[in-house]
Amino acid sequence: AGVDTFKIVPSAQGTGPDPLAEDTAMSEDEVAAVCAVARQRGRMVAAHARSAEAVKICVRNGVQIIYHATLADDEAKDMLEAERHRVFVAPAMGLPYGRLTEGAKYGVTTDDFTRARAEREIETVSRTMADLRKRGIRVLPGGDYGFKWNPHGRNARDLAMFVELFGFSTLEAIQAATQAGGELMNEPVGLVTAGSLADLLLVDGDPTSDISILQEPGRFRAIMKDGTFHKVPEGNRRADLAAAE
């Protein structure tokens, strides 16, 4: 019963780089108290942390997943690297990217200042994530979905950004969404191995050659979740019968 994850906001809500994003909104003691309670309850802690100091506070106190890490400085990156066996980072790039590329049609302000700020954020996050990748820190897609310009179901667009903006190979981007995601959840998911849940996607094409095909639902020939087909391969009579059962 209850929740699986505590979410804290030790960094101000500003998008960065801007003055608000550089603010740290929670003290070390406050973050430590939340993390102590989470450990007592066997729960995970996630944090919205853009400023370098907020990232450092999170790492020192055992936060498992840090969203954004936009303004992480060299010291913060060194700390993340030292704890790369247990800490994950998710840039949640879909929100600023969607605001920049699709915001106008949803009535989002697109004046020069807003566009310039979004462009700076994308540039800054791209540099940070490229460095974290080189350091072996597990960077994950996802986060900040649920907006008209970044709706749920845009996960595959995140993977394209990993390749185009962060310097990931196509296979590394796929592994970030599968293997690394399973490692964060500490569940038998994200791998095709004995004992793992059979969560499988059969795609018409090779996403390791062209990651963008994962943004085309028409290419999904079969979808299986935990061993059950939610989209049966065409012409597969045995699969039709299994799904009917």
Buried (B, 14 or more C-beta within 10 A) or exposed (E): EEEEEBEBBBBBEBBBBBEBBBBBBBEBEBBBEBBEEBEEEEBBBBBBBBBBBBBBBBBBBBBBBBBBBBBBEEEBBBBBBEBBEEBBBBBBBBBBBBBBEBBEEEEBEBEEEBBEBBEBBBEBBBBBBBBBBEBEBBBBBBBBBEBEBBEEEBBBBBBBBBBEBBBBEBEBBBBBBBBBBBBBEEEEBBBEEEEEBEBEBEEEEEBEEEBBBBBEEEBBBBBBBEEEBEBBBEEBEEBBEEBEE
